[in-house]
Amino acid sequence: SGALTGEEEARPLAGDAGLWARQDVAWRLVQVREDTEGEAAVELDRLLDRLATATDATTVLEAVILSYRQLTEEWELPPAEDVFAVGYDLLSTGDSGAT
């Protein structure tokens, strides 16, 4: 593309803070999912589906974090504090529709 050669200006990626937060959390859950088997893996897949189809970032992130914490009580998974330690406040990203 011309943006790589400097002939054109690069276009910004489409999305907003809510979308990026959902993707950040989803990527972290995918990493956990890769090391997980059985029913715990099925439950992680459900959380990933919720993130993928969400229309309200804050609501879905709150629900996914709570659900993951409940999963850690039932199965041996990485602590939620580690999984969701993204370096910013996940719940202050504002609402975001799937862009």
C-alpha positions, 0 to 999 in steps of 0.5 A: 500500500502507499502508506507503507511507502510514504506515498499515502497517509495511513488510515486509522483502524476502525474501532474504539476503546470498547472494541479494543478492550474486548479484543484484548480480553478475548486474546488473553482468554484464547491463550488460557483456552489453548492450555485447557481441556474438557468442560472448562474449555467449553466454558471458555469458548462460551465466554469468547462467544459472548465477547465476539457478539457483544454490543455493550463493552462494559456490560459484557466485560463485567459479565465475562470477568465475573464468569471467569472468576467463577470458573477459577473456583471450579477448575484450575485456571490462571488467576483472574488478577493475572488474566485481566491485568491489562494495564488499564481499566477495562470497565472504563472503556465506554460502550462499544458496538461490534465495529 
